[in-house]
């Protein structure tokens, strides 16, 4: 005997934290999905890095982020939620500042 449960779209929104949280998750997913291709284009066209060098730089950044995840998880578990968010925003701001500070055409050929 097989029992099937029909999932209602409203129940999925409530499970994700409500409508406000669902919208925030959608905006975050859209921004994250658009960031990587634009960073690749920025590295190749503005900084004049070769595509492999740009890809390696992006990969190194992603791997560094993965290395720090366990420490950030422990930090979150201790209850420092707003501090973790502020620190991650600071890292993003510093990364953007480094990108903007790099002179155009300063990359390797």
C-alpha positions in Angstrom: 0.0 0.0 0.0 1.5 3.3 -1.1 0.5 6.6 0.5 1.1 9.8 -1.4 1.1 13.2 0.2 0.2 16.2 -2.0 2.5 19.2 -1.2 0.9 22.6 -1.4 3.1 25.6 -2.5 2.0 27.6 0.5 3.3 24.9 2.8 6.8 25.1 1.2 6.8 28.9 1.7 5.9 28.5 5.4 8.5 25.8 5.8 11.2 28.1 4.5 10.4 30.7 7.1 7.5 32.6 5.6 7.0 34.8 2.6 9.7 37.4 3.7 12.3 34.7 4.1 11.4 33.1 0.8 11.8 36.4 -1.0 15.1 37.0 0.7 16.3 33.6 -0.3 15.3 34.2 -3.9 17.1 37.6 -4.0 20.2 36.0 -2.5 20.2 33.1 -5.0 19.7 35.5 -7.9 22.6 37.8 -6.7 24.9 34.8 -6.1 24.0 33.3 -9.5 24.8 36.6 -11.3 28.0 37.5 -9.3 30.3 34.8 -10.6 29.8 35.4 -14.4 30.2 39.1 -13.9 33.4 38.6 -11.8 34.7 36.4 -14.6 33.9 39.1 -17.2 35.5 41.8 -14.9 38.7 39.8 -14.6 39.0 39.2 -18.3 37.8 42.5 -19.7 38.8 45.1 -17.1 41.8 43.6 -15.4 42.9 41.9 -18.6 43.6 38.6 -16.9 43.6 35.5 -19.1 40.5 33.3 -18.6 42.5 30.5 -17.0 44.1 32.9 -14.5 40.7 34.5 -13.7 39.2 31.0 -13.2 42.0 30.0 -10.9 41.6 33.1 -8.8 37.9 32.5 -8.5 38.5 28.9 -7.6 41.1 29.8 -4.9 38.6 32.2 -3.4 35.9 29.6 -3.4 38.2 27.0 -1.8 39.3 29.5 0.8 35.7 30.1 1.7 35.1 26.4 2.1 38.1 26.0 4.4 36.7 28.6 6.7 33.2 27.1 6.9 33.8 24.8 9.8 35.1 27.6 11.9 32.2 29.9 11.0 29.8 27.0 11.8 31.2 26.7 15.3 31.1 30.5 15.7 27.4 30.5 14.7 26.7 27.6 17.0 28.0 29.7 19.9 25.4 32.3 19.1 27.4 35.0 17.5 25.0 35.4 14.5 25.1 39.1 13.9 28.9 39.1 14.3 29.3 36.4 11.7 27.0 38.3 9.3 28.9 41.5 9.9 32.3 39.7 9.4 31.1 38.1 6.1 29.9 41.5 4.8 33.3 43.0 5.7 35.1 40.3 3.8 32.8 41.0 0.8 33.5 44.8 1.0 37.2 44.2 1.2 37.1 42.0 -1.9 35.1 44.5 -3.9 37.5 47.3 -2.7 40.5 45.2 -3.9 38.8 44.6 -7.3 38.1 48.3 -7.7 41.6 49.3 -6.5 43.3 47.1 -9.1 44.3 49.3 -12.1 42.6 48.5 -15.4 44.8 46.3 -17.6 47.1 45.3 -14.7 46.6 41.6 -15.2 49.0 38.9 -16.6 48.9 38.2 -20.3 
